[in-house]
Amino acid sequence: MLRVNRVVSQTRASILTCKQLLNHEQKLLPFPPQHFARKSSNRFLDIYQLGNKEAIEKERARLADEMNRGYFADISELKQHGGKIAVANKIIIPAMAAVKFPGLEVTYSDGRTLKLPIVSNGDRVDAEKLAVPKVSLVCLSFRASSQKMIDTWCTPFSEAFSNSKDVQLYEVSFIDSWLLCRNPIKRLLLRTMRKSIDGEKNALQRQIVYSFGDHYYFRKELKILNLLTGYIFLLDKLGRVRWQGFGLATQEELSSLLSCTTHLLEEKCFGFSEVLQRLL
């Protein structure tokens, strides 16, 4: 009996020591470094997946992929071209060749959530029957350093189509810190975030939203590698990417963006039932 009590006492002492060490570590490192968070996975396999070989292999491939591309590689590229990883499209991408923009859940500063893009699937409207825009400009910023790049696109675009009710503009900021994505801290953080710019006289509003949590597979679909630059996507009514830009905007690229937007506003996009009627 004495031996059992001694084992229990030692176990309790060990647990208490571990808790003290954990609390001490959290005080020293309240926020993990960005380059470390980039290389390490923010997603952990659930207990029930530990025996799933497919899930383990998928996570292993993901970690290997992220290890091959780190923070310092992004910095090196940024020094070389200033975030202009490629030249923007000069002409609109044909509808048959356009790819779908992957679904993304975003949050407003007041806590409201929305799934982008807002599209019309045939005769059904997504996003709780919200009005489907003919054109959406979605600007992605993964780090604070790219916000100025995003502004070079958003400001001229919002001025050019300020009176259009068929155009929507979204500025999406990604937050992938494991600590900031916790619900209590997330709610406090949203209160301090930038709010959407509601123009009193303008039909077009700059809607500022945030995406919390892991975004590896979202980036994978859009072939996004460098997280220090800005990404601009022009979407049509069906949520297809019809034009894309990067980094700081040039005057020629802005002209191309505005021209392609005007083209999409004039383009007719038929639903499934309308196409069927025309074929019959």
Secondary structure, 3 states (H helix, E strand, C coil): CHHHHHHHHHHHHHHHHHHHHHHHHHHHCCCCCHHHHHHCCCCCCCHHHCCCHHHHHHHHHHHHHHHHCCHHHHHHHHHHHCCCCCCCCCCCCCCCCCCECCCEEEECCCCCEEEECCCEECCEEHHHHCCCCCEEEEEEECCHHHHHHHHHHHHHHHHHCCCCCCEEEEEEEEECCCCCCCHHHHHHHHHHCCCCECCCCCCCCEEEEEEECCCHHHHHHHCCCCCCCEEEEEECCCCEEEEEEECCCCHHHHHHHHHHHHHHHHCCCCCHHHHHHHHC
